[in-house]
Amino acid sequence: MRYGIAGLGHRAQMYVGALTGDWSDTGEIVAFCDTNQTRMDYYNELVGRPVPCFGPDDFAAMLELCDAVIITTVDATHAAYVCAALDAGKHVIVEKPLTTDAAGCAAIAAAAERSTASLIVTFNYRYSPRNSAVRRLLMDGAIGEVTSVHFEWALDTIHGADYFRRWHRDKAISGGLLVHKSTHHFDLVNWWLAAAARSVYAQGELRFYGAQNAKARGLTARPERAHGAPELGSDPFLLDLSADPRLKRLYLDAEHEDGYLRDRDVFSEGITIEDNMAVLVRYDSGAMLTYSLNAHAPHEGYRVVFNGTGGRIELEVCERSWTSPHAAIDPSASSKEHAADSWERLTLHRHWQQPGEIPIEQGEGGHGGGDRLLLNDLFRGAGDDPLARQAGYVDGIRSVLVGAAANESIRSGRAVLLADGGTRMADS
């Protein structure tokens, strides 16, 4: 299989590494497409041979070299690239979220239905052993019919803050965290319940990050960005791109081409996304979801609870128990210093029985071995998977539209209805 990769930022690393490493026997990288030549040059070095490079205006020419395209561009551009590739008969692997709004979902659905090519959305959370274990319990009817779900996700001031430094801070191109980040979480609930969202109500606000919040707390005279700031190295909210060789090459050394700043101050002007969000979703199965996302917590992890007619399932995950200032400043330290603090616990509690902890089998690699399982599905085929973890365009649309409906609910103050199995906004 001949692969082209569109979008050569941080997310491309997993696919370049796979196709030049353990999955090199399944295909080769034959083309790159990006707005920035410096980033394409960096990945050319990783590949170890000259890969033809194309700008966005030459995407059609790039497609002529490919059998399949991996899309890791800015979220708001996904729909255009996906549709062009499908219309050219090229298979598509696209990073989550599939797109950012209802219009993009409709365009992709139409392209997928008229194309003979396939489309896979890379929801790697489905492959995480703990999340797969929950799916098995629910499929086996361990707690009967699910009546409600409570899902709380906490992003700490390493991970959460990072969305407010980069392009994700602009809701027009990321859809906000309810689309960019929560698409993972909404997809998990859709997949766990084997159900589709029917109505969505949400509230959200920017309460911690941003210039106005900083001013209210007395944080004045903030730098526009971290690079060159006198406080760099002591202020835990200023990211030092030069401390990580990879981030330096991909972003700091590439600024001269397009002016993109990867290290904006999280308390600067121009942030249009929320950092506190609460969502209420009703599913066609009758189940209700209460969901919350906080992007400035002192620790990182999530808790999800399923109430059913036969009992209760609780999954608790701690990915970082606390955030040190050093780890927040140094991107190379964030995943290392607190690895020993991480833990997870899956509990099954049936009516009239003592609760029992369910063992979670771990694999090698990221997300408990889930990343390797995902890459196997992408490059070797899903095979007979009883958990149905590989996600197609309908799955991608259903997860995006829960987030897009939540955004519309925040804007309008009203509940938003979804139709056709959660695949389109209902007519008002």
N, C-alpha and C positions, 0 to 999 in steps of 0.2 A: 504494500500500500504506500502510495506517495502522499505525504502530508505537507500541507502548507500551514503556517501558524500566523494568525493575524493578531497583533498585540504582543509586544515583546517587553512588557514590564515584569513585575515580580511574579505574577501568576504563571507566566510561561515556563518558569524554571522546572516545574514538576513534569511537564510534557517533554521538554527538551531533554531533561535528565533520563526520562523513561526510554525515549526513542534512541538515545545514544548509549543506553545502559542495558538493563535487564530485558527490555522489550525491543531491542534493536533488530531482532530476527523477524519482527512483525511488520516492519516498514521503515521508511527513511524520510528524513526531513528534506524537502526539495525547494522550499521557498519561505521567505519571511515577508511580512507586511507590517509596517509601522509608520507613524508620523516622524520618527526620530531615527536617523541613521546610526547615531552613537550606540543606541540600545541594540540595534540589529548587529552592529559590529561586535558588541560584547558576546552575543549569543553565537555569532559565527566562530569566535574563538573557542567557545565551549564545544561546538560541534566538531571543530578541528579540520574543517575543510570549507571552501567558499560556498555559501548558500546564496542563491540569487535573492536580492532585496527589492521590494516594491513599496511605493507609497500608496496611500489610500485611493488615489485617483487611478492607480494601475491595478486595482484588485482583480478586475476581470482578466487582465493578462496573467496575473499570478495563478488564477483558477485553471488556466489552460495547462499548467504544469502538474496539477494535483488530481488525486482521486478523492481526497478528503481534506477538510479544513478544520483546524482547531482555533476557536475564537476566544481570545482573552482580552479584548479591547475594553474601553470605557463602556459601562453598562448601557448608556443611552444609544450607543452605536451598534449594539448587538443585532437589532432587528434588521438593519440594512445589510449587514454582512451575512447574516443567516439566510435571508431571503435571496440574496444574489447567489450564494453558493448552492442553495437548493434548486433554484431555477436553472443553474448550470449543470444540474445533475450530480453535484458533489456531496458526499456524505459530510455531516457536520457534527462536531463535538463542541459544545459551547459551555463556558463557565457559567455558574449561577451568578446573578439571576438571568433567566432567559432573556428578559428585556425589562423595561421599567414602567410600562403603563399599558392601558387597555388597547390603545391603538397599535402598539408594537405587538401585543399578543395576537390581535386579529390578523395583522399582516403575516406573522409567522405561521399561524394556523392555516391560512389560505395557501401559503407557499408550500407547507409540508403536505397538504392534501393534494396538491397538483404535481408534486415531485415524486420521482421514483427512488430518490435517495433517502437515507435515514438521518435522524436527528437524535442525539443523546445529550442530556443535560447532566453535568457532573455534580450530583448531590452526594459528596463523599460522606456526609453524616449518616446516610443510610447504612453504610458499610462498617461504621464503628461497631465493635462487638457489643457494647452495652445497648446501643440503639437497636441492633438486630435482635438481641435477647428480649427486649420489650416487644418487638413485633411477633416473635415466636409465642410469647405468653398470650398475647391478645388473639392471635390466630387460633391458638389451642383452646380459647374460651376460658382462660384461667380465672377471670373475674366476671364471667357472663357478658351481658350487654353493657357497653360503656355508656354511662349517663353524663359524665362530665370530666373535663381535663383542666388541671391547673398547671401552667407552664411559666416558670420565672427564670429569666436569663440575666446574669450580671456580667458586664464587661468591665474590666478594671482599668486603672489609669495608665496601664501600658497599652493594652489592646484597644480599649474604648477610645482613648484620647487620639489614637492614630487616625481614626476616621475623620477627625476634625482638623488634621494637618493637610490632608491630601485632597484630591478632586472629589472625594465622596462627600465633602462638606457642602457641595452644591447640589441641592435636591433636583434641579433640572436635569442633571446628567447621571445621578446615582439613584434617584427615586427615594433617597433618604434611607435610614437604617431599617425602616419597616419593609423596604423592598430589598436593598442590597444585603443586609445581614439576616433579617427575619425570614427571607425566602427559604433559608435552610430549615428554620424552625416550623414554619407553616407547612413545608413539604413533609417534614417528619410527622406532624399530626395527621395530615391527609393520608399519608402512607400507613401510619400506625392504625388509624381507624378504618382505612379503606372506605373513606367517605369524602364528600365534597362540601365546601362551605356554601351556605345559603344566604346568610346575612352577616354583616360586619358593622360593628360600632366601635369607635376609637377616640381616644384623647391623647394629645402629645404636646410637649413644649420643650423649648431650649431653656434649661434651668441652671446649668453649671458652666458650660463652655460659652464662648462668644464674648465680644467686647463689653456689652451691656452688663452681663452677669459679673465679669471681672471688675468692672468699675464699681458695681454695687458692693462688692466685697473688699474694695480698697486696693485692688491690683491695678495700678496705673502705670503708665509709661512702658507698656509692653512692646517688645520688638516685633516687627512685621514677620520675621522668620528667625530660625535658630542659627543658621550659618552666619558667622561673623558677629553674633550678639555677645556682648561682654559677659552675660550670665551663662553662656553655654558651658556645660560641665558642672554647674551647680544648681541650675533650675531644672527640676525633674520633668517639666513639661516641654523642654526644648530638646528636640531629637538631634543628635550629632550624626549626620549622614556620613561624615568622614571616618567615624569609628567602625563602620561596617564596610569592608572593601566592595562587597556586592552592591549595596545601596549607593555607595559613592559612584561606582561605574555606571549604574543604571540611571541615576537621577542627578546627582551633583555635577558629574562630568558631562551630562547631556543637556544641561539647562540652556547653553548657548544656542541650541538649535530651535527650541520652541518656547522657552521662557517658563516652563512648568516648574513650580517650586514644590518639592515633596516635603518640606519641613516648615510649613506655615505655622505661626503661633496659634495654638488652640483657643486663645483668648483675643484673637484679632477680629476685625470686621469681615463681613461677607459670608458668614455661616448661615445657611438656610435650612438645615436639618434639625430634628429634635434629638435630645439626649435622654428624655424620659417619656416612655410610651406605655399605654395600657389599651388592650384590645379585647373585645368580647365577640366571639364567633359562634354562630349556630350552624350545625351541620345537617345534611339531609338525612342522616341516621337518627337525628334527634339529640345527639350529644352536644354539649355546650363546652366552649373553650374560654377560659380566662387566661390571658397572656400579658406578661409585662417584660419590658426591656429597659435596663438602666445602663448607661455608658460611662459612668464615673464611679464605679464601686471600688472599695479597697481590696477586693479579692475577685477572682474570676471563676465562674462555674454556673451550673444550672440545676434546677429541681423541677421535675415533672411528676404529677400525680394523676392517676387514672382511678376514678370511682366507677364501680360497676355493680350490676345487680347481684353479683356473687362475691364481691370483695373489693380490694384496693391494691394497686401497684404503685410503688414509690421508687423513683430513680433519682439519686442525689449524686452530683458530680462536682468535685473541687479540682479545678485545673491549676490554680495558684491560690494559696491561702492568704497571701498578703503581697503587697507591692513595695519593694525597696526603691528608694530614690535612684540608686545606682543602676538598677535594672531598667528603670524608666528612661534614663539618659542613654544607656548603651544598648542598642538593639541586638547586639550579639549575646547579651547576657540574659535577656528576658525569658527565654525558654529553658535556661540552664540552671539558674540559681535556685529556682523553686520547684524543680522537677520532683524532688523527693517529697514535697508537700502535697502532691496531687493524690486524690483518692476517688473511689466511686463505690456506690452501694446500691444494689437492686433488691428490693424487698417485696415479697408477695404476702398479702394478708387476706385470707379467705374468711368469710363469715364463720364464727364459732370455732375458729382454729387459731393456734399460736402463729404469729408471723414467722416467716422463714426467709433467709437471705438466699438469693439465687446467684450461683457462681457465674462469673463473666470470663470467658476464655479470651486471652490476649494473643495477638499475633505480633510479628515483627514489623517495624516501621511506624510511620505516623498514624495517629488516630487508632492506636491499638492494633495495627495491621490493616485497618480499613482502607488506607490509601493504596496498598498493594492489591487488595481485592478489586477496588475500583479500576485501577490501571489494567488488571487482567481482563475485566469486563470490556473495557474500551478497546483494547488492542488484540485480545484473543477471543472475545465473544463471551456473552453471559452464560451460555449453556442452560442447563435446567436448574434454575434457582428458585426454590420454593418460596423464598422471601420476596421475589420480584423486585430486586434492588435497582436494577438498571432503569433509569428514568427517561421517558420520552417527552415530546413537546407538550402533550396534554398535561403531564405532571408539572412541567415548568410553568405553563400558563396558570394552572390552579394555584400554585404557590405565589406567583407574582400578583395575581388578582386579589388575593387576600390582603397583601400589603398595599396594593394600589387602592383598594376599597377603603382600607384603614386611613390612608392619606386623604382620600376624598371625604371621609367621615370627619376627620379632624378639621378640614377646611370648611365643611358645610354645617357641622354640628348635628348631622342626622345619620341614621343608620343607612347603610348601602346594601342593596340586594344584588345577589349574583344569580345567574340563570344558566341553563344548559350544563348541569353538573359542575358548576363553578368555573366555567370556561369563558364567560362573558359577563359584563355588567348588565344588569337588567335595565330595561327602558324605564325611565322615570315617568 
